Amino acid sequence: MIAVVGAGLMGAATAWQLARRGHEVTLIEAYGIGHRHGSSHGTSRIFRRAYADPFYVGLTGQAYEQWRELEDDSSTSLLGMTGGLDLGEGRDPEGLAAALGAAGVPYELLGERAASERWPHIRFTGPALYHPDAGVVDADETVAVCVRRAIEHGADALIGVRVTGIEVLGEGKARVYTDDGREIAAETVVIAAGAWLPDFELPIPLPPLRVTQQQVFHFRQREPSVRWPVLLSDGEGMQVFGLPSGGDGGPLPAVKVAEHDRGTPTTARTRSGSVDPDSRARVSAFVRDRLPGLDPAPVADATCLYTTTPDEDFLLDRHGSFVVVSPCSGHGAKFAPLIGAMAADLATGRADPHPRFRLDRAG
């Protein structure tokens, strides 16, 4: 039996992948499905293929196929394509274009004037990269669908049950203890605890992990009929992302905008949950200056957690009876069903960990 600890995006996807392959699975989640305490809630996450690193460009292609498999298995639409923009000198549109071109991913490299004519609701200050294979993932629906389909494929789900300890018994055996008095015997324990990972007492070394509280803001579209792309902007000292809000932005069309590179250091247990007013002021000023198609007064806001490794690569590794999944360094949501498949492969011995994702890698 395989126990999966944590039913956020990565744990839920892992449980789904394992259960649909016919494995005995118990999924354990301390809160409710779709809770707001971690990194997996909300109706909008970015899917995009524009990475400077060819390794991740390749992974996004595999992830796209896994998203479509999950949609087919669940009869649910989860990924909506909008196209994506990269702008600002820090994003290096020309370099991203070269990486996409080398991978055979379609793109357009546009000058400032051409980009402004196509997207008059965005203010450009230089060239921009556009690629059509980008869009929005509904994280709430993805978690719910993965848990539902895992159960329908035969998994057990313990919801509102907290893991209090894990004991290694040797010979490929472990025991998971929970706060309701259960003792769950497992051959493999998958730890997909996100920002709670540093709190687990595991007999394996972990790299340094930095947990930060991030904040996101939703801005109403001045013209409701405009179809906004996802966008990443890096310039003038700010790394900002934007994407259609979905239901999180309220009943009228809105765009979610947030800083990627600034967050308040915290832990999963001590986060305040209070939105940083300085971040609100910075993001609102960015919207006023660079996104004239939006009303710069946010209509909604929220917080979430990033758990970041020193090199911003993921953690996907196996040590004895343990498989450690993620943390995803603020860019993992787009890979959720693929990470679930990779974690399932590790848990069942079908594959070795990728060197980029090992716990003991350099850096």
C-alpha positions, -999 to 999 in steps of 0.1 A, spaced: 0 0 0 12 35 -8 3 64 16 2 99 1 5 127 27 -11 160 14 -39 166 -10 -28 198 -26 -21 198 -64 9 175 -62 -5 150 -37 -39 148 -53 -23 143 -87 0 116 -74 -29 98 -57 -49 99 -90 -20 86 -111 -13 58 -87 -50 48 -83 -57 47 -120 -27 24 -124 -44 0 -100 -23 6 -69 -37 5 -34 -35 41 -22 -45 60 10 -45 98 6 -43 118 39 -52 155 41 -51 175 73 -76 201 61 -105 200 37 -102 195 -1 -95 228 -17 -85 245 16 -69 280 16 -40 273 39 -13 263 14 -3 268 -22 -30 250 -43 -61 270 -40 -78 294 -64 -93 294 -98 -64 306 -118 -28 294 -123 -6 300 -153 3 273 -179 30 284 -203 58 270 -223 81 300 -223 112 291 -202 148 301 -209 158 266 -198 153 239 -225 147 213 -198 116 230 -186 104 238 -221 104 200 -227 86 194 -194 58 218 -203 52 197 -234 49 166 -214 27 184 -188 3 195 -216 -3 159 -226 -9 149 -189 -34 178 -185 -54 165 -215 -52 129 -200 -66 142 -167 -94 160 -186 -103 129 -205 -103 107 -175 -124 131 -155 -146 145 -183 -138 180 -169 -122 210 -186 -93 223 -165 -69 241 -188 -81 269 -210 -57 283 -236 -53 321 -238 -19 326 -253 10 341 -233 31 373 -233 66 378 -220 77 415 -218 103 436 -201 141 435 -205 145 411 -176 123 385 -194 147 386 -225 120 380 -252 147 372 -278 163 346 -256 129 330 -249 121 330 -286 153 311 -293 145 285 -266 110 279 -279 122 278 -315 148 251 -307 120 230 -292 96 235 -321 72 255 -300 53 282 -320 59 318 -311 59 354 -324 86 380 -315 69 414 -318 83 449 -316 69 475 -293 46 491 -319 32 458 -332 25 445 -297 8 477 -287 -15 475 -318 -25 440 -309 -29 445 -272 -38 482 -267 -49 475 -231 -12 467 -222 16 493 -224 47 480 -239 82 496 -236 101 472 -259 98 439 -277 75 411 -265 73 374 -270 39 358 -277 33 321 -278 -2 306 -282 5 275 -261 -3 293 -228 -33 295 -207 -50 292 -173 -55 262 -150 -83 260 -124 -64 248 -94 -95 243 -72 -112 222 -98 -80 202 -105 -75 192 -68 -112 183 -65 -111 163 -98 -79 144 -89 -93 134 -55 -126 124 -69 -111 103 -96 -85 87 -73 -114 76 -51 -134 63 -81 -103 44 -91 -102 27 -57 -82 50 -34 -91 57 2 -91 93 13 -88 105 49 -99 141 49 -94 163 80 -69 139 94 -34 151 103 -3 130 102 15 131 136 44 108 128 60 84 104 80 54 116 104 34 94 101 -3 101 128 -16 78 126 -40 49 106 -15 28 79 -9 55 67 22 72 39 31 96 20 64 94 4 77 126 -25 102 126 -42 124 151 -74 103 151 -55 73 164 -49 54 131 -18 35 124 -14 30 86 10 4 73 26 13 40 54 1 18 59 36 5 50 70 19 48 99 -5 53 133 13 35 160 -7 32 184 21 43 217 4 51 244 29 46 219 57 75 197 45 102 214 67 80 205 97 82 168 91 108 148 110 121 126 83 152 104 84 164 119 51 183 151 44 164 180 28 179 210 10 173 245 25 137 255 19 124 291 20 87 295 27 72 329 19 37 343 20 27 358 -13 -2 380 -22 -23 383 -53 -47 410 -64 -77 410 -89 -84 440 -111 -116 445 -130 -113 448 -168 -124 481 -182 -138 463 -213 -153 430 -202 -152 416 -237 -114 418 -240 -97 384 -239 -65 388 -218 -35 366 -223 -14 354 -194 17 376 -191 50 378 -173 68 411 -170 103 417 -156 117 451 -155 122 482 -134 129 461 -103 97 441 -104 88 405 -115 51 405 -121 26 380 -135 -9 384 -147 -37 361 -159 -75 360 -162 -89 356 -126 -117 332 -131 -142 331 -102 -117 345 -77 -121 379 -93 -158 381 -87 -188 380 -111 -173 404 -137 -142 397 -158 -110 405 -139 -73 399 -142 -51 385 -114 -18 404 -110 9 397 -84 46 400 -77 66 368 -82 99 378 -66 88 394 -33 73 376 -4 73 376 34 94 348 50 72 327 72 62 291 79 31 271 71 22 273 108 29 310 115 18 328 83 -3 358 91 -28 355 62 -29 393 61 -22 409 27 9 431 26 -2 467 20 31 476 4 27 448 -21 -9 461 -29 5 496 -35 33 483 -58 11 461 -78 -17 487 -81 10 512 -93 22 487 -119 -14 481 -131 -20 519 -134 12 523 -154 15 492 -175 -20 477 -177 -43 506 -187 -71 481 -196 -76 474 -159 -91 495 -132 -61 499 -108 -82 495 -76 -82 458 -67 -116 442 -63 -103 411 -44 -71 398 -29 -57 367 -13 -25 351 1 -8 318 -6 26 302 1 57 296 -20 82 270 -9 114 276 -28 146 256 -32 179 274 -36 180 266 -74 142 268 -79 142 233 -93 116 209 -78 121 181 -53 112 146 -67 133 119 -51 130 86 -33 150 75 -2 141 41 11 104 40 19 99 78 13 92 97 -18 94 135 -15 73 155 -40 79 192 -47 82 220 -33 77 237 -65 93 271 -60 64 291 -73 62 276 -108 50 241 -103 12 243 -107 14 240 -145 32 207 -141 8 191 -116 -4 160 -134 31 154 -148 46 157 -113 20 133 -101 30 108 -128 67 112 -120 60 107 -83 40 76 -90 69 62 -110 92 68 -81 68 53 -56 64 21 -77 100 18 -87 93 24 -124 119 52 -127 148 67 -110 148 103 -98 159 129 -124 193 144 -113 178 179 -114 153 169 -88 173 149 -63 174 159 -27 212 158 -25 219 177 -57 245 204 -55 232 239 -49 
